[in-house]
Amino acid sequence: PRRCGRRDGAFTGLQAASRPAPPLGNLCSRAMASKTPVGFIGLGNMGNPMAKNLIKHGYPVIAYDVFPEACKEFQDSGAQVTDSPADVAEKADRIITMLPSSPNAREVYTGANGILKKVKKGSLLIDSSTIDPAVSKELAKAVEKMGAVFMDAPVSGGKSSLTLYLILNWSAFC
């Protein structure tokens, strides 16, 4: 039987909020989060303001974008810029991806220099890309095989406003 309104068994943020919180251990430690670098991959129209907001609130950011000019202002703001998604995964165990398409997401996660080449067990990978749900499921399986956690958190909007949709597969936390 379905446990919520989605056919794939995933919970939306509002549905998950009405259920008891699963044990997440150190992933939710506020003190640890304030000291732990956040990886951010994809610094375009949507990712740029999100990454800037992390820096503004004191989070150390490890950044990568396929276009080096997108990284320049982040380097000037104190972010550490890397040469590949794999380098981000080597330096951060919390990574947000904000990519424009399914092929970009596949490449960033599973490509020759992708996140999964150097991801650490227990890492939290949050994908805010607007991509095909089948690709999200494919990436989630690949991430899980590496011992990391994948969270599908797509956004909609544009430069002036973003809306975050958090979609969790509850079984990943049980």
Secondary structure, DSSP 8 states (H G I E B T S, - for coil): --SSS-TTS-EEHHHHHTS-----GGGG-HHHHHHS-EEEE--STTHHHHHHHHHHTT--EEEE-SSHHHHHHHHHTT-EE-SSHHHHHHH-SEEEE--SSHHHHHHHHHSTT-GGGT--TT-EEEE-----HHHHHHHHHHHHHTT-EEEE--EEE-SS-EEE--EE-GGGG-
